[in-house]
Amino acid sequence: MAGPLKRVLMRSSKSAMRHAKAQEWHYGPGFDPQKAAAQHEQLTSLVAASGAEIEWLTDADDGLADSVFTHDPSLMTDHGAIILSMGKALRQPEPGLHEIAYRRMGIPILGRIDGPGQVEGGDCVWVDANTLAVGRGVRTNQDGIQQLSNLLSPKGISVFGFDLPLWHGEEACLHLMSVISPLADDLALVYAPLLPAAFYQLLRARGIKLVEGDADEFFASNGLSLNVLPTAPRQVIAVAGFPRTAAAMQAAGCAVSTFEADALCIACEGGPTCLTRPVLRQ
């Protein structure tokens, strides 16, 4: 999940969020569609500067505000894409947009998660090429995890489910990737107090070094200080304004680029990882 990023699926905030109402989408008081669009353009520039090719999901005026968070409706594997099933009702049309995009891009569809199964991409963490960890919480259920396992086990991939805490409630969004961001194959940024204990033990057993994100910044940002996008091993994009977490990553040998994201990431509960669906890493 931290290999050099070569191809990534994104959606412009300008088209996705232009008519969004904060209360309907559970966005915070800092949400501003125009400011969010400008901040998304800053992120896009950083992703492009890394050398990644950006594939755009759609520019349709479809009112699907959360579709800007392209990480969640699909999962990429070495064997093709898996079309997921969203736990947030307003997001249920989004996996169909991803399937259309993958067919346009010539990427095979390995399978789909069917209701009542639910899996969101933010709950999926590749520990290595043959091990997928999945958070079981308000957005991903056991039925969905079992369907993922049924698709991936024949490919020699083990799927492990780990229970997540409720934290701020059913309307909020705590994904497994809310508490871990891979920085390299052997390095990850974490907020350990919210890590499932068995997942923590798995990471340690695999020799993955854990960098602790600053606790005060984690709570001040509703977890977004921890949501960082690796564009290559130890090369990451993060939300600006959290210097202690950035310093912890730098102390572990990471180069950190930041962008202002109060109206986009902080207000809307989705960071640079959420705003990207990596399609190809090398």
C-alpha positions as CSV (number, residue, x, y, z in Angstrom):
1,M,0.0,0.0,0.0
2,A,3.1,2.3,0.0
3,G,4.7,1.2,-3.3
4,P,5.3,3.9,-5.9
5,L,1.9,5.2,-7.0
6,K,1.5,5.0,-10.8
7,R,-2.2,5.2,-11.5
8,V,-5.0,6.5,-9.3
9,L,-8.7,7.1,-9.5
10,M,-10.0,10.4,-8.3
11,R,-13.1,12.6,-8.5
12,S,-13.1,16.4,-8.5
13,S,-14.6,18.0,-5.5
14,K,-15.9,20.8,-7.8
15,S,-18.3,18.4,-9.5
16,A,-19.1,16.1,-6.6
17,M,-19.7,18.7,-3.8
18,R,-21.0,21.7,-5.7
19,H,-24.6,21.3,-4.3
20,A,-23.8,19.4,-1.0
21,K,-25.6,20.4,2.1
22,A,-23.5,19.9,5.2
23,Q,-26.3,18.5,7.4
24,E,-27.4,15.9,4.9
25,W,-23.9,14.5,4.4
26,H,-22.8,14.8,8.0
27,Y,-20.2,17.4,7.2
28,G,-18.9,19.8,9.9
29,P,-19.5,23.5,10.1
30,G,-16.2,24.2,8.3
31,F,-17.5,22.8,5.0
32,D,-17.4,25.2,2.1
33,P,-17.9,23.8,-1.4
34,Q,-15.8,26.4,-3.2
35,K,-13.0,26.3,-0.6
36,A,-13.1,22.5,-0.7
37,A,-12.7,22.5,-4.5
38,A,-9.7,24.7,-4.3
39,Q,-8.1,22.5,-1.6
40,H,-8.8,19.4,-3.7
41,E,-7.0,21.0,-6.6
42,Q,-3.9,21.4,-4.3
43,L,-4.1,17.7,-3.5
44,T,-4.4,16.9,-7.2
45,S,-1.3,18.9,-7.9
46,L,0.7,17.0,-5.3
47,V,-0.5,13.6,-6.6
48,A,0.4,14.6,-10.2
49,A,3.8,15.9,-9.1
50,S,4.6,12.5,-7.7
51,G,4.4,11.1,-11.2
52,A,1.1,9.3,-10.8
53,E,-1.4,9.2,-13.7
54,I,-4.8,10.5,-12.5
55,E,-7.9,8.8,-13.9
56,W,-11.1,10.9,-13.3
57,L,-14.2,9.0,-12.1
58,T,-16.8,11.3,-13.6
59,D,-17.7,15.0,-13.9
60,A,-21.5,14.3,-13.9
61,D,-23.7,16.7,-11.8
62,D,-25.1,13.7,-9.9
63,G,-25.2,15.1,-6.3
64,L,-23.0,12.3,-4.9
65,A,-20.9,14.5,-2.7
66,D,-19.1,11.7,-0.9
67,S,-18.0,10.2,-4.3
68,V,-15.0,12.5,-4.0
69,F,-13.7,9.9,-1.5
70,T,-12.8,7.4,-4.1
71,H,-11.0,5.0,-1.8
72,D,-14.1,3.4,-0.4
73,P,-16.4,2.0,-3.2
74,S,-13.8,-0.5,-4.6
75,L,-10.8,-2.5,-3.7
76,M,-7.8,-3.1,-6.0
77,T,-6.1,-6.5,-6.0
78,D,-3.4,-8.1,-8.1
79,H,-6.2,-10.0,-9.8
80,G,-8.5,-7.2,-10.7
81,A,-11.0,-4.8,-8.9
82,I,-13.6,-5.8,-6.4
83,I,-16.7,-3.7,-6.4
84,L,-17.7,-3.1,-2.8
85,S,-21.0,-2.3,-1.1
86,M,-21.3,0.8,1.0
87,G,-22.4,1.0,4.6
88,K,-23.5,4.6,4.3
89,A,-26.9,4.7,2.5
90,L,-26.2,7.9,0.6
91,R,-23.2,6.3,-1.0
92,Q,-24.9,3.2,-2.4
93,P,-24.8,4.4,-6.0
94,E,-21.0,4.9,-6.0
95,P,-19.7,1.4,-6.6
96,G,-21.5,1.4,-9.9
97,L,-19.5,4.5,-10.9
98,H,-16.3,2.6,-10.1
99,E,-17.3,-0.4,-12.2
100,I,-18.0,1.8,-15.2
101,A,-14.6,3.5,-14.7
102,Y,-12.8,0.2,-14.5
103,R,-14.4,-1.2,-17.6
104,R,-13.4,2.0,-19.4
105,M,-9.9,1.6,-18.2
106,G,-9.7,-2.0,-19.2
107,I,-9.3,-3.3,-15.6
108,P,-10.9,-6.7,-15.0
109,I,-13.6,-7.1,-12.3
110,L,-12.7,-9.9,-9.9
111,G,-16.0,-9.8,-8.1
112,R,-18.6,-7.8,-6.2
113,I,-19.9,-7.6,-2.6
114,D,-23.6,-8.1,-2.6
115,G,-26.1,-6.9,0.0
116,P,-26.7,-7.4,2.8
117,G,-22.9,-7.7,2.8
118,Q,-21.1,-4.3,3.3
119,V,-17.5,-3.5,2.8
120,E,-15.9,0.0,2.5
121,G,-12.4,0.4,1.2
122,G,-11.3,2.5,4.2
123,D,-11.7,-0.7,6.3
124,C,-9.3,-2.7,4.1
125,V,-5.5,-2.8,4.8
126,W,-3.1,-4.9,2.8
127,V,-0.5,-6.2,5.4
128,D,1.3,-7.9,2.6
129,A,0.5,-9.3,-0.9
130,N,-1.2,-12.3,0.6
131,T,-2.8,-10.9,3.8
132,L,-5.8,-8.5,3.9
133,A,-6.9,-7.0,7.2
134,V,-10.5,-5.7,7.3
135,G,-12.2,-3.6,10.0
136,R,-15.6,-4.8,11.2
137,G,-17.6,-1.8,12.3
138,V,-20.5,0.4,11.3
139,R,-19.5,0.5,7.6
140,T,-18.3,-3.1,7.1
141,N,-20.1,-6.2,8.3
142,Q,-19.2,-9.9,8.7
143,D,-21.3,-10.9,5.6
144,G,-19.2,-8.5,3.5
145,I,-15.9,-9.8,5.0
146,Q,-16.9,-13.4,4.3
147,Q,-17.7,-12.5,0.7
148,L,-14.3,-10.9,0.4
149,S,-12.7,-14.0,1.8
150,N,-14.6,-16.2,-0.7
151,L,-13.3,-14.1,-3.6
152,L,-9.7,-13.9,-2.4
153,S,-9.0,-17.2,-0.7
154,P,-8.8,-19.1,-4.1
155,K,-6.0,-16.6,-5.0
156,G,-4.0,-17.6,-1.9
157,I,-5.0,-14.5,0.1
158,S,-5.9,-14.7,3.7
159,V,-8.6,-12.3,4.9
160,F,-8.8,-11.4,8.6
161,G,-11.6,-9.4,10.2
162,F,-10.9,-7.2,13.3
163,D,-13.6,-5.5,15.4
164,L,-13.6,-1.7,15.6
165,P,-14.9,0.4,18.4
166,L,-18.1,2.5,18.0
167,W,-16.1,5.7,18.9
168,H,-18.2,8.7,17.9
169,G,-21.3,6.7,16.9
170,E,-23.0,5.2,13.9
171,E,-23.3,8.5,11.9
172,A,-19.5,9.2,12.2
173,C,-16.9,7.3,10.2
174,L,-14.3,5.2,12.0
175,H,-12.6,2.9,9.4
176,L,-9.7,0.6,10.1
177,M,-7.6,3.1,8.1
178,S,-8.7,5.8,10.5
179,V,-6.2,4.4,12.9
180,I,-3.4,3.2,10.6
181,S,-1.7,4.5,7.5
182,P,1.0,2.4,5.8
183,L,4.2,4.5,5.2
184,A,6.3,1.7,3.7
185,D,6.1,-2.1,3.6
186,D,7.7,-2.3,7.1
187,L,6.5,1.0,8.5
188,A,3.0,2.4,9.5
189,L,1.6,5.5,11.2
190,V,-0.9,4.5,13.9
191,Y,-3.0,5.7,16.8
192,A,-2.4,2.7,18.9
193,P,-5.2,3.1,21.6
194,L,-7.9,2.5,18.9
195,L,-6.1,-0.3,17.1
196,P,-7.8,-3.7,17.5
197,A,-5.5,-5.6,19.8
198,A,-5.2,-8.7,17.6
199,F,-4.4,-6.5,14.6
200,Y,-1.7,-4.7,16.6
201,Q,-0.2,-8.1,17.4
202,L,-0.3,-9.2,13.8
203,L,1.6,-6.0,12.7
204,R,4.2,-6.6,15.3
205,A,4.6,-10.3,14.4
206,R,5.1,-9.2,10.8
207,G,8.0,-6.9,11.8
208,I,6.2,-3.7,10.9
209,K,7.5,-0.7,12.8
210,L,4.8,1.5,14.2
211,V,5.1,5.3,14.3
212,E,2.8,6.8,17.0
213,G,0.7,9.8,15.8
214,D,0.3,12.6,18.3
215,A,-2.8,12.0,20.4
216,D,-3.8,15.6,20.8
217,E,-3.6,16.2,17.1
218,F,-5.5,13.0,16.4
219,F,-8.5,14.1,18.5
220,A,-8.3,17.8,17.3
221,S,-8.6,16.5,13.7
222,N,-11.1,13.8,14.3
223,G,-8.4,11.3,13.2
224,L,-7.5,13.2,10.0
225,S,-3.9,13.9,11.2
226,L,-3.3,10.1,10.8
227,N,-4.8,9.9,7.3
228,V,-1.7,10.2,5.0
229,L,-1.2,9.1,1.4
230,P,2.1,7.4,0.5
231,T,3.1,8.1,-3.1
232,A,6.2,6.0,-2.6
233,P,7.9,4.3,0.4
234,R,8.4,7.0,3.0
235,Q,7.1,9.7,0.7
236,V,3.7,10.9,2.0
237,I,1.0,13.6,1.5
238,A,-0.7,14.8,4.7
239,V,-3.2,17.4,5.8
240,A,-1.4,20.6,7.0
241,G,-1.6,21.8,10.6
242,F,-0.4,18.8,12.5
243,P,3.3,19.4,13.0
244,R,3.9,16.8,15.8
245,T,2.5,14.0,13.7
246,A,4.6,15.2,10.7
247,A,7.7,15.3,12.9
248,A,7.1,11.7,14.0
249,M,7.0,10.6,10.4
250,Q,10.1,12.6,9.5
251,A,12.0,11.1,12.5
252,A,11.2,7.7,10.9
253,G,12.7,8.8,7.6
254,C,9.7,10.0,5.8
255,A,9.4,13.1,3.5
256,V,6.1,14.8,4.2
257,S,4.2,17.2,1.8
258,T,1.1,18.9,3.1
259,F,-1.9,20.8,1.8
260,E,-4.5,23.0,3.5
261,A,-7.7,20.9,4.0
262,D,-9.9,22.3,6.7
263,A,-12.9,22.7,4.4
264,L,-12.4,19.4,2.6
265,C,-10.8,16.8,4.9
266,I,-11.4,18.0,8.4
267,A,-15.0,19.1,7.7
268,C,-15.9,16.0,5.7
269,E,-14.1,13.3,7.6
270,G,-11.9,12.1,4.8
271,G,-8.2,12.7,4.2
272,P,-5.8,12.3,1.3
273,T,-6.0,8.5,1.4
274,C,-9.8,8.6,1.3
275,L,-9.6,11.0,-1.7
276,T,-7.7,8.5,-3.8
277,R,-8.2,5.0,-5.0
278,P,-4.8,3.6,-6.0
279,V,-5.2,1.5,-9.1
280,L,-1.5,0.6,-9.8
281,R,1.5,0.6,-7.5
282,Q,4.9,-0.8,-8.3
